[in-house]
Amino acid sequence: METGIHNYAFISYSHQDIKIARWLQHKLEQYYIPNKIYNMVHKENLPPNESHYLRPIFLDKTDLTSGVLAEKLQANLDNSQYLIVLCSPNS
């Protein structure tokens, strides 16, 4: 795994879909990877904290701190192992 990775995934979505994005973030972060699957997965594909949970999942509404918005978003995207894109008629 790359050194700068600290988010397991980054959720990109239309702000009109915030309820769905928050639901997805919560469900993913609460999902426990069963031992049988966890032990079969290559280490670089596991969450950066080496836990059995898919976290942290970055969502701007819950994880963004103050600063220049574009720079913060880009930094969190760059530091995420995966990108999840929610596609809807709103996006």
C-alpha positions as CSV (number, residue, x, y, z in Angstrom):
1,M,0.0,0.0,0.0
2,E,1.2,3.5,-0.7
3,T,2.5,5.5,2.2
4,G,0.1,8.5,1.9
5,I,-3.1,6.4,1.9
6,H,-5.2,7.0,4.9
7,N,-8.8,6.7,3.5
8,Y,-10.0,3.4,2.5
9,A,-12.4,5.1,0.0
10,F,-13.7,8.5,-1.1
11,I,-17.4,8.9,-1.9
12,S,-18.1,11.3,-4.8
13,Y,-21.8,12.3,-5.1
14,S,-24.2,15.1,-5.9
15,H,-25.2,17.0,-2.7
16,Q,-28.8,16.3,-3.6
17,D,-28.0,12.7,-2.7
18,I,-26.5,13.4,0.7
19,K,-28.9,11.0,2.5
20,I,-27.9,8.1,0.3
21,A,-24.2,9.0,0.6
22,R,-24.3,9.2,4.4
23,W,-26.2,5.9,4.5
24,L,-23.6,4.2,2.2
25,Q,-20.7,5.7,4.3
26,H,-22.3,4.3,7.5
27,K,-23.0,0.9,6.1
28,L,-19.5,0.5,4.6
29,E,-17.8,1.6,7.8
30,Q,-19.9,-0.8,9.9
31,Y,-19.2,-3.8,7.6
32,Y,-17.0,-6.4,9.3
33,I,-14.9,-8.4,6.8
34,P,-15.2,-12.1,7.8
35,N,-11.9,-13.8,8.7
36,K,-12.2,-16.2,5.8
37,I,-12.3,-13.4,3.3
38,Y,-9.9,-11.1,5.2
39,N,-7.2,-13.8,5.1
40,M,-7.6,-14.4,1.4
41,V,-7.3,-10.7,0.4
42,H,-3.9,-9.3,-0.6
43,K,-2.6,-7.0,2.2
44,E,-2.4,-3.9,-0.1
45,N,-6.2,-4.2,-0.8
46,L,-7.1,-4.1,2.9
47,P,-8.1,-1.0,4.8
48,P,-5.1,1.2,5.8
49,N,-5.7,0.7,9.5
50,E,-5.4,-3.1,9.0
51,S,-8.7,-3.7,10.7
52,H,-11.6,-5.9,9.6
53,Y,-13.7,-2.8,8.9
54,L,-13.9,-0.8,5.7
55,R,-12.8,2.5,7.2
56,P,-12.3,5.3,7.0
57,I,-14.6,6.2,4.1
58,F,-14.3,9.9,3.3
59,L,-17.4,11.9,2.8
60,D,-17.1,15.7,2.6
61,K,-20.1,16.5,4.8
62,T,-18.8,14.4,7.7
63,D,-15.0,14.5,7.2
64,L,-14.0,17.9,5.7
65,T,-12.2,20.4,7.9
66,S,-11.7,24.1,7.4
67,G,-9.3,25.2,4.7
68,V,-9.3,25.7,0.9
69,L,-12.1,23.4,-0.2
70,A,-10.6,22.3,-3.6
71,E,-7.2,21.5,-2.0
72,K,-8.7,19.5,0.9
73,L,-10.9,17.5,-1.5
74,Q,-8.0,16.8,-3.8
75,A,-5.8,15.8,-0.9
76,N,-8.4,13.4,0.5
77,L,-9.0,11.9,-3.0
78,D,-5.3,11.4,-3.5
79,N,-5.0,9.8,-0.1
80,S,-7.8,7.3,-0.7
81,Q,-7.3,3.7,-1.8
82,Y,-10.6,3.5,-3.7
83,L,-13.1,6.0,-5.3
84,I,-16.8,5.3,-5.0
85,V,-19.0,7.3,-7.4
86,L,-22.7,7.6,-6.7
87,C,-24.4,8.0,-10.1
88,S,-28.0,9.3,-10.1
89,P,-30.2,11.7,-12.2
90,N,-28.8,14.4,-9.8
91,S,-25.2,13.8,-10.8
